[in-house]
Amino acid sequence: HRLASYTVVGRSKRELDPRYDLVLASPGIIDVSRKHAILKCWCGADPSTWRARVYLTEEEEVEGRGVGWGPGSGHAGGGTSVDNEPVAIWTGTEIVAGSVLRFGIREMWVLEKSVIYQKSQTGEVAVQRAHRNAKEDPSAYRELKVPSGACNHALQHCTDWDSFVRVVLEWCGEPDEAPCVDVIEVLDECGSRAGRYEVNSLEAQEAFSVRIILKEVRMGASIRLRLSSDPQLLAPILSKLENDLKKMADIHAGREQELFSGPG
């Protein structure tokens, strides 16, 4: 029987609705009242969790029935118990999956938890993606699906985290974007994650072995970069970028001077 938010348990076919109530019709259950007990269910703080509780009806709110009232402290007729403990008269008793409910002497039921609607795989993927987007800003990501052998060749010749990030940004059409990236993800041809690498400092990025990432990179794979605006990471990277640009400018100036300077 599938429980409703308010389910009455009893043996009255006239006063109970079998669509929502649990109508007991086994032979020899005269100790079960017409309205014997009430089961209430409600959603918990988490929408995926439910709470349930069983209460006695007015007909059963009397002592001398159920567990502990029979000969030798056995079970007398009537009463309601949960896991062989009588239900509290005024406050009821909480029930969980696996609880054994006993109505009268013969009627014993077990509470089970089941899924009403089967979850689809597509829906589960969408839920996970939405959950991830709720925690992370999608606009902070740059994604590149390795389009050609030339792109793969350029990536495979990267020597460190910084060069790998710069190559990916260039192939994404954003060569002027600061290479401040703290997370690199690699997805296979089917879109499943093959690896996720997170490095939060410039020193750790310089010590990181980029070969760990490159072994998962091939044509058809996707690379996702998460741009970071953390000042503790952005400031050292911008300082390093400025020094690199200055060195390149000095090299070009020296070559230009050698190229256009005359003899003597």
Sequence and secondary structure as in RCSB ss.txt:
>XXXX:A:sequence
HRLASYTVVGRSKRELDPRYDLVLASPGIIDVSRKHAILKCWCGADPSTWRARVYLTEEEEVEGRGVGWGPGSGH
AGGGTSVDNEPVAIWTGTEIVAGSVLRFGIREMWVLEKSVIYQKSQTGEVAVQRAHRNAKEDPSAYRELKVPSGA
CNHALQHCTDWDSFVRVVLEWCGEPDEAPCVDVIEVLDECGSRAGRYEVNSLEAQEAFSVRIILKEVRMGASIRL
RLSSDPQLLAPILSKLENDLKKMADIHAGREQELFSGPG
>XXXX:A:secstr
    SEEEEES TTTS TTTSEE   TT TTS SS EEEEEEE SSTT EEEEEEE TTT SSS SBT SGGG B
 SS EEETTEE  TTT EEE TT EEEETTTEEEE     SS   HHHHHHHHHHHHHHHS GGGEEEEE  SHH
HHHHHHT  SHHHHHHHHHHHTT TTS   EEEEEEE TTS EEEEEE  SHHHHHHS THHHHTT  TT EEEE
EE   HHHHHHHHHHHHHHHHHHHHHHHHHHHHHH    
